[in-house]
Amino acid sequence: MSRLIHALAALAVLGLAAGCSSPEVGEASIAGAASRKADVAQPFWVDPASSAAQQIQLWQREGRTRDAALLERIADEPAALWPAGEIDPAPVIRAATASASQEGRTALFVAYNIPHRDCGQHSAGGAADADAYRAWIGSFAEALGKAKALVVLEPDAVAHTVDGCTPGEYAAEREQLLGEAIARLKEQPNTKVYLDAGNPAWIREPRELVDPLRRAGIADADGFSLNVSNFQTDAATRKYGLRLSGELDGKHFVIDSSRNGNGPLPGAWCNPPGRALGTPPTTDTGVPALDAYLWIKRPGESDGTCAGGPDAGSWWPEYALGLAHNSRG
């Protein structure tokens, strides 16, 4: 899920990423950067300096033109930015929203910095304590300003309290922090917030999520998110989402379709081979309660040091190429 590299990928837009060959530039640079060609009907902002876009340039210089063309299936689509918890998220957010606002589009973000994050697994970390998290979310929200933005809030946080992976003594504080985060983000006039609710293969009975989601403030959010960084099919996730929506008084939801084109590989969730890009981001879902299919996980970024992958969140060009090659786009 979100790791430092998500912020670095976003910071690359600013020319500030560690190890980036681009010269340092200011926030105004991203606002003036020319975007890659995008469908005029696409409501979401496409990062013109994503890892995929930079890889295309590299491969073109190396003569790998066919691979570069395949990778356009990723670079030309909007994907969420995951500002890292280790640094102030404001510069990344302001730069992205400035560029998105110039195009009249909505910037996509993931807030992923809850204390005791990922219960010590591949994406372990998060804010040091509750006050540090409040300060980080405050900076995150303030940077959004009046721009149009969609924020997926804390993937896995609620589901990990339900499955017991996160120790029970942290549950009450986590739910309080999530509720406060929703309230703070919703102070921004054009920000939509979707609290994460796992995926259909995780908490198999959606009713188990209802009370935790309510305690975490789902009533004040625009809805919930499903399948973040996972591979469950659109059909299975949509069915699950509608069941959970029914338990939550019709609350709307969004689905991460970034890598689910071939569905899940049984028994493997971390960098499974043979996967494909899924439904491109769109608000045209044909289902009233389903607000959008989104690419929340950035395709081509590793799930962790498994199946030959680099650290969680690190750009992995050959895996990205596999996703693009296997897709039906």
SVG drawing of the C-alpha trace seen along z (x, -y; Angstrom):
<svg xmlns="http://www.w3.org/2000/svg" viewBox="-31 -29 51 50">
<polyline fill="none" stroke="black" stroke-width="0.4" points="0.0,0.0 1.3,-3.5 4.9,-3.6 7.6,-6.3 8.0,-5.6 4.4,-6.8 5.4,-10.2 8.7,-10.0 6.8,-9.3 4.7,-12.3 7.7,-14.4 9.3,-13.5 6.7,-15.8 8.4,-18.5 11.9,-17.4 12.6,-16.9 12.7,-13.1 15.8,-11.5 17.9,-10.1 15.8,-11.9 17.7,-13.2 15.4,-16.2 16.6,-19.5 14.9,-21.0 11.8,-23.1 9.1,-24.8 5.4,-24.0 4.5,-26.2 6.3,-23.9 3.8,-21.0 1.0,-23.4 2.4,-24.4 3.6,-21.0 2.0,-19.7 -0.1,-16.6 -0.1,-13.5 -3.0,-13.3 -6.2,-12.3 -9.8,-11.8 -11.5,-15.2 -14.4,-13.3 -12.0,-11.9 -12.8,-13.7 -9.6,-12.7 -6.1,-14.2 -3.3,-12.3 0.1,-12.7 2.4,-13.8 5.5,-12.8 4.5,-9.4 7.0,-6.6 5.3,-5.0 5.7,-8.2 9.3,-8.5 9.9,-4.8 8.4,-5.3 10.9,-8.1 13.8,-5.9 12.7,-2.9 12.2,-5.1 15.8,-6.3 16.9,-2.7 15.0,-1.7 12.4,0.4 9.7,-1.3 7.2,1.6 7.5,1.8 7.2,-1.9 4.0,-1.9 2.5,0.8 3.3,-1.2 1.2,-4.0 -1.8,-1.9 -0.6,-2.9 0.8,-6.3 -2.2,-7.7 -4.6,-6.8 -5.2,-8.7 -3.9,-7.0 -3.9,-8.1 -1.0,-9.8 0.0,-8.4 1.8,-11.2 4.2,-9.6 3.7,-9.9 7.4,-10.4 7.3,-13.9 4.9,-16.9 2.3,-15.9 1.5,-19.5 4.0,-20.2 2.9,-17.1 -0.8,-17.8 -0.5,-21.5 1.4,-20.7 -1.0,-18.0 -4.1,-20.0 -2.7,-23.1 -2.1,-21.0 -5.5,-19.3 -7.3,-22.6 -5.7,-24.0 -7.3,-21.2 -10.6,-21.3 -10.1,-17.8 -10.2,-16.0 -6.9,-14.9 -6.9,-11.5 -5.1,-10.9 -4.7,-8.2 -4.2,-9.1 -2.2,-6.2 -0.5,-7.1 -2.6,-5.7 -0.6,-4.7 0.3,-1.0 -0.3,-0.8 -0.5,2.6 0.0,4.3 3.7,4.8 3.5,6.3 5.0,5.1 3.7,1.6 4.4,1.3 4.8,-2.2 2.4,-5.2 2.3,-8.2 4.2,-7.9 1.0,-8.6 -2.4,-10.2 -1.2,-13.8 1.3,-13.2 -1.5,-11.8 -3.8,-14.7 -1.1,-17.1 -0.4,-15.2 -4.0,-15.0 -4.4,-18.7 -1.6,-19.5 -3.0,-17.1 -6.4,-18.7 -5.2,-22.3 -3.1,-21.6 -6.2,-20.5 -7.7,-23.9 -10.7,-24.5 -9.5,-22.2 -11.5,-19.2 -10.1,-16.1 -11.1,-12.6 -9.3,-11.0 -9.3,-7.3 -8.8,-7.2 -6.6,-4.7 -6.6,-1.4 -6.9,1.7 -7.3,-0.4 -10.9,0.7 -10.6,4.3 -7.5,4.9 -9.4,4.1 -12.1,6.6 -9.8,9.5 -7.8,9.0 -4.5,8.3 -4.3,4.9 -4.3,5.4 -7.7,4.6 -6.3,2.0 -5.7,-0.3 -9.2,0.0 -11.0,-2.8 -8.2,-5.3 -8.1,-4.3 -11.8,-4.7 -11.7,-8.1 -8.8,-9.2 -10.6,-8.1 -13.7,-10.0 -11.7,-13.1 -9.8,-12.7 -13.1,-12.5 -14.4,-15.6 -11.2,-17.5 -11.0,-16.5 -14.7,-17.3 -14.0,-20.9 -12.5,-21.3 -15.4,-22.4 -14.6,-20.2 -13.1,-17.1 -14.8,-13.7 -13.7,-11.1 -14.1,-7.3 -13.2,-5.3 -11.6,-2.0 -13.5,1.2 -11.2,4.0 -12.2,6.4 -14.6,9.3 -12.0,12.0 -10.9,10.5 -13.9,9.9 -16.2,12.2 -19.4,11.1 -19.8,7.4 -22.1,7.1 -19.0,7.5 -17.7,4.2 -20.9,2.2 -20.4,1.2 -16.7,0.5 -17.3,-1.7 -20.0,-3.6 -17.8,-4.1 -15.1,-5.4 -17.4,-8.1 -18.7,-6.6 -21.9,-8.6 -19.9,-11.8 -17.9,-10.4 -19.0,-10.3 -18.7,-6.5 -16.3,-3.6 -13.6,-2.1 -13.1,1.5 -10.4,3.7 -7.5,1.3 -4.3,2.9 -6.1,6.2 -7.2,8.2 -10.8,9.2 -12.9,8.9 -15.3,5.9 -18.3,8.3 -17.4,9.8 -16.4,6.4 -19.5,4.7 -21.8,7.4 -20.0,7.1 -20.2,3.3 -23.9,3.3 -24.4,5.6 -22.4,3.4 -24.1,0.3 -27.4,1.8 -26.3,2.3 -25.1,-1.3 -28.3,-3.1 -27.3,-3.2 -23.8,-4.6 -22.0,-4.9 -18.6,-3.3 -15.7,-3.2 -13.7,-0.2 -10.0,0.1 -9.8,1.7 -6.1,1.0 -4.9,4.6 -7.9,6.9 -8.2,7.5 -7.5,11.2 -8.9,11.4 -7.0,12.9 -4.5,15.7 -5.6,18.1 -3.4,18.0 -1.3,15.1 -2.0,11.4 1.6,10.1 2.9,9.4 1.0,12.4 2.2,13.1 0.0,13.0 -2.3,10.2 -3.6,7.5 -4.9,3.9 -8.6,3.6 -11.4,1.2 -9.9,-2.2 -10.9,-5.0 -14.4,-6.2 -17.5,-7.6 -19.7,-5.9 -20.4,-2.8 -24.0,-2.0 -24.7,-1.4 -26.1,-4.3 -24.4,-3.4 -21.0,-2.8 -19.5,-6.3 -16.4,-5.2 -13.9,-2.7 -10.5,-4.1 -6.8,-3.2 -6.0,-3.6 -3.0,-1.3 -0.5,-2.7 0.0,0.1 3.6,1.2 4.4,0.4 5.4,3.5 3.3,5.0 6.4,5.9 9.5,8.0 7.8,11.2 7.8,13.0 11.0,11.2 9.6,7.8 11.4,4.7 10.3,3.0 6.6,2.2 5.6,-0.8 8.8,-0.7 8.4,-1.1 8.9,2.3 9.0,1.7 8.9,5.3 5.8,6.0 4.2,2.9 5.0,4.2 3.4,7.5 0.2,5.8 0.0,3.8 0.8,6.7 -1.9,8.9 -4.6,6.2 -7.3,6.1 -6.8,2.4"/>
</svg>
